[in-house]
Amino acid sequence: GLLSQSGLIALALLGAPAAEVGAFAAAASTVGLVVVCASATNRAYGRRLSLLLERRDHAGLQRLRRRRLGWLLPSVLAFLLACTLYGRELLLLFGRDFAAHGTQALLLLAAGASLAVLLALAPTCLKYLRRTRTMFTAVAGGVLLQSLSLALLVPRFGATGAAAAYLLSIGSLYLCFGWLAHRALVALREA
């Protein structure tokens, strides 16, 4: 999405060396594959989520959450482990310069994307509960945090700084979504 691509744009605009820009792009592409796979399954879960919310089936919501996390959490942990143990080798597929400049960026991007994947149904829940204003406020805060983080971190740390800005902004955004969705579901249960 926009938050992941803004790191690439910031690197180019702030005059980062081509190797840093390329390393960030390679790391982001590697992480993007996992996000696409998880997002494809979220559509099916989103439909079930909407039906359960409409029926106010709290036990069903808990079962859906456990079922999704039952396969997703081990998958995400395996992905993070692979990035940690074989990140350099993964980036070598793109070229030696990418591995030299992108391994730390890959780990930070993988951590941010993993958090977003795990909490991906939180904004879906907020949407179905008609909490769009709250969502837009959170997204605006995430964009602001991303912009400030990029301006501060990219000039000094290059691709690693762009990836850290992504982790900070996407992590904060999805943790916020998760907290807001939890609060909304508690309020729904108590109503």
Residue pairs with C-beta under 8 A, 6 or more apart in sequence:
2 143
3 142
3 143
3 146
3 166
3 169
3 170
3 173
4 28
4 31
4 32
4 109
4 113
4 166
4 170
5 28
6 146
6 147
6 150
7 24
7 28
7 150
7 154
7 159
7 162
7 163
7 165
7 166
8 21
8 24
8 25
8 28
8 162
10 150
10 151
10 154
10 162
10 165
11 20
11 21
11 24
11 154
11 158
11 159
11 162
12 21
14 154
14 155
16 154
16 158
16 159
17 158
19 97
19 98
19 100
19 101
20 101
20 158
20 159
21 159
22 94
22 95
22 97
22 98
22 101
22 102
23 91
23 97
23 98
23 99
23 100
23 101
23 102
23 105
23 159
24 102
24 105
24 158
24 159
24 162
24 163
26 91
26 94
26 95
26 98
26 102
26 106
27 91
27 98
27 102
27 105
27 106
27 109
27 159
27 163
28 109
29 94
30 83
30 90
30 91
30 106
30 109
30 110
31 83
31 106
31 109
31 110
31 113
32 113
34 76
34 79
34 110
34 113
34 114
34 117
35 113
35 116
35 117
38 72
38 75
38 76
38 117
38 120
39 117
39 120
41 68
41 72
42 120
42 121
42 124
45 64
45 68
45 121
45 124
46 121
46 124
48 64
49 61
49 64
49 121
49 124
49 125
49 128
50 124
50 128
52 60
52 61
52 64
53 61
53 125
53 128
53 129
53 188
54 128
56 188
56 189
58 185
58 189
61 185
65 121
68 121
69 118
72 117
72 118
73 118
76 114
76 117
76 118
79 110
79 114
80 110
80 111
80 114
82 90
83 90
83 106
83 107
83 110
84 107
87 103
87 106
87 107
87 110
88 99
88 103
89 99
90 106
91 98
91 99
91 102
91 103
91 106
92 98
92 99
94 102
101 158
101 159
102 159
104 159
104 160
104 163
105 159
105 160
105 162
105 163
106 163
107 163
108 160
108 163
108 164
108 166
108 167
109 163
109 166
109 167
111 167
111 171
112 163
112 166
112 167
112 170
112 171
113 170
115 170
115 171
115 174
115 175
116 170
116 171
116 173
116 174
118 174
119 174
119 175
119 177
119 178
120 174
121 181
122 174
122 177
122 178
122 180
122 181
123 135
123 177
123 181
125 181
125 184
125 185
126 132
126 134
126 135
126 177
126 180
126 181
126 184
127 135
129 181
129 184
129 185
129 188
131 180
131 184
134 180
135 177
135 180
138 173
138 176
138 177
138 180
139 173
141 172
141 173
141 176
142 169
142 170
142 172
142 173
142 176
143 169
145 168
145 169
145 172
145 173
146 165
146 166
146 168
146 169
149 164
149 165
149 168
149 169
150 161
150 162
150 165
152 161
152 165
153 161
153 162
153 164
153 165
154 161
154 162
154 165
155 161
157 164
